[in-house]
Amino acid sequence: MNISTKIDHTLLKADATIEQIEQLCQEAAKYKFATVCINPHYIALGAKLLKESSTKVCTVIGFPLGANKTAVKLFEAIQAIEDGAEEVDYVLNISDVKNGEFEAVLQEMIQFVNIKKNHPKLVIKIILETCYLTNDEITKVSLLARKAGLDYVKTSTGFGTDGATQEAVRLMKKAVGDNVKVKASGGVRTATDAAAYIELGVERIGTSNGISILEGVAPTSNY
């Protein structure tokens, strides 16, 4: 199993430096990770550094709270694409879920999917931040993602009270079936962790411990 192509090599720290992003991209190209997942500020740099690589640039939208207006998130996404991002992970408006406003959740999803009319190769992931959701809410949002036609449902930002859990992934996978892929992120630190999630049907893993996972050494980060 080639785990490297399932990994989004991630650095989303607020104090990330140019040198750290350069190192991240060098590592991603060397190990042939699926993407580097970086903050919007560094998209153009990442795209330049990975131009000759199979690794794509992924970024985050409405991060980490998801509480921005939809129009702001969409503006962020379009700007990210123009800067060179090929995948975007946007954060669900968790308050809408808690308020039972599932139609608003669906409409935001649809507007993100509509971006693909002009950018058909774009990959869109919705971050559920499952630590704040009940099992029923995880299922409902995952079903909406399937209905809207998103590419992925993703567990976590890494900035919440908890990261990925196998229980949440099982619920997400059951809801979306083979129509939408699942990304586990937050707390996937070892080869054992990664293998367990892949066994559950996860297609992508977001982690800053990609090299540790591949080489079977101690993790270097909590993300």
N, C-alpha and C positions, 0 to 999 in steps of 0.2 A: 504494500500500500504506500503510495507516494503522499505522505502527509503534507509536505511542503506546499503543494499547490492548493491546499485547503486552508492555508494560514494567511490572515491579514496581519502583517508585521506592524505593530501598533506603537505609536508614540503620540500621546495626546496631553502630555503634561503642560501646564500653563507656562513653565519656564524653559521649555525646549529651545535649544540653540541651533543655529545653522550647522554647527559642527556635528551635533547629535543627529540632525536630519540627514546630513550627508552620510554619516555612518550607517544609519538605518537603511538608506537606499542602497548603499554598497552591500550590506548584508542581504537585503531582499533580492538583489540581482544575483548574488553569489548562490544563494540557497533556492532561488526560483520560487519565492513565495508568491501567492496570488496577487496581493497588493501590499502597499504600505498604506496604513491608515493614519493620516496626519491632519492637524488643524488647517482650516482654510488659508491661513496666512502663508503656509509653506507649499501650497499646491503647485504653483508655478516652478518653484525650485525642484520639487519632487519629480514633476513631469520632465523637466530638463535632464535631471540626473538619470532617469529611467527610460529615456527615449529609445535607447537601443536594447532595452531589456523586455522580457515577457511579462515582467511585473507591472501592474497597473497602479494608478494613484486613486486611493479612496479617501474621502473626507467626511466630516460630520456636519450636520445641519440642525439648527435649533438646539444646539448642544450646550450644556447637558440636561437642561430642564424640560425642553419641549414646549415651553410656555409662550413662545413667540406667536404672533399672528401668522396665519397661513401665508399671507402675502409676503411677509418678511422671509419665511422659510423658502418660499419659491424663488424669491429674488436671490437669496443665498445660493440656492442650488444652481440657478442659471449662471451666476457669477463663477461658481466653482467649476462648472463645465467649461466655461470660456477660459478659465485659468489652466485647464488640463485634467481635471478629475474625470475618471471614467466610471466611478462608482460613488454613490452618495448614501450615507446612513443617516436618516433623519429621525428625530426623537418625537414619538407620539405625544400629543397633548394629554398628559395624564389626568389633568383636571376635567377634561371633557369626559373621560371614562368614568371618573368618580361621580360626576354629575349626571351620568346616564345619557349623555348626549352622543350617542353612537352614530347618529346620522352625520354629525359634524366630523367625527372621526373618519367615516367613510368618504365624505366629500373631500377632506384633505388628502386622503389616499388617492382618490381619483384625479385630483389636480396634479399630484406628483406623477402619476402614471401618464398623464397627458403630456408631460415634458418629453416623453419618449417619442412622440410624433415627429419631433424635429431632431431627436437624438436617439435613434432606435437601438444603438449598442449600449446605452446607459444602463447600469445595474442599480436598482433602487432597493434599499433595505430600510425597513421601519424598526426602530428600537423601541421595544415595549417597556423597558425598565421594569421587569417582572417582579422585582422585590417590593414594589408598591401596589401590585395588583393581586386580586384574589384569583383562585383557579378559574372561576367562572368568567372573570374579566379577561384573563389570558386567552381563554378559549374564544370568547366573543370577538376580541380584537383580531385574533389569528384568522377566524372565519371571514371577517371583513377584508383582511388583507388578501385572502384567496379570492373573494368576490371582486375586489378592485383590480386584481392582476399585478400586485407587487411581486418583485423577484424574490425577496427574502423577508422573513421575520427574524428579528435579532433580540436576544435576551436583555442586554444591559449596556449601559454607558461605561461602567467601571467607576462611576462617581456616585452611585446610589448606596444604599445601606447593605446591599449584597450583589453578587454577580450571578453568573449562570448557575442553574441547578438542574439536575437530571429530571426532577419532577416537572419543572416548567417546560423543559425541552420536550418531554413526552406529550404534554398537553398541546404544545404548539404543533408538533409533528402530526399528532392525531387529527388536529383541526385542519391543517393545510394539505395533508396527504402528499402526493407527488406534484401538486400544482404549484406550490411555493416552497422554496428552500429555507432551511433554518441555519442561523448563525448563532453560535454560542460564544459569549464574550464575558470577560470579568471573572477572574479566578481560575482560568484554565492555564495551569502552570507547568504540568509535567506530561511526559509521554503517556502515562497511565490515564491522566485526566482526558487528554486529547482522544485516546483510543476509545474510552468509554463513551464520549459524546459522538464520535464517528459511528460507533456501533448502534447508537440510537437513531442514526440517520442524518446527523448534522453534516452539512456540506461545506461550511466555512467556520473557522475558529478565529476569533479576535484575541490576540495576546501579544504582550511585549516579551514573552518568553519563547518565541519560536525556535531560536537556536538551541536553547536548553531542552526543548521538547525533542528536537531532531537528534541531538547529540547525547541525550540521556544524562545530562549533568544537572546540578542543583539550579533551580530557578533564580533569576536575578531580580525579579520584580513581582509585586503583588497583583499586577494586572494580567 
